[in-house]
Amino acid sequence: TRIVQAISATVRNYDLTEGVFEQLPQAPLLMVEGLNPNPVITNESLRSKTLFFLKAFLTSDLSTVARANKFCDAIAIVADPQYLDDGSNSQLRESSISLLKQLIERHLAVNILLERKDMLASLGVQRISQLRTLTGEEAEIAQTELQEWESFLVLLARAKPEDKKPG
């Protein structure tokens, strides 16, 4: 956990270190391992810190389609029901849907999300339904997640596939 925290603090928001980290062959693997939902491999704290780092890294001003594509396996983990359904930690769930929404808004990793469109839409509709039944303080606490899901589903429905670059 502390290693991911230290790497995150060193890399985030520095042009040079972001560029160097992006080129490291171990970087995508670090994210995938840190996000692994298997409790034998990682704990909630490590997953949370890794998700924070991934979100900051992929949504920084320097992020590109190529960067998002390089970290597609980590994005796929975040776009999985284990991170997004009612059984997951509320902070992880909220951060995950926020990251996915920001990726679509920035036209990053759109194809990865479109490959999972049916599952994401189904899960989102279920989650919105559950959140709308909440009352009182529970409803207040869930308001941000509800707004994130609603916005994400609209963006997902309107999303167009990314152009494949010849190469």
SULVENZI-V141461 format. One record per run of one state. SS is the DSSP state (~ for helix, > for strand, _ for the rest). FROM is the first residue (numbers start at 1). TO is the last residue. Records with the same first field share a line. If there is no record, write none. Layout:
BEGIN
SS->FROM-TO  FROM-TO
END
This chain:
BEGIN
_->1-1  12-14  24-26  36-43  59-64  71-71  79-80  85-89  106-109  116-116  133-135  159-167
~->2-11  15-23  27-35  44-58  65-70  72-78  81-84  90-105  110-115  117-132  136-158
END
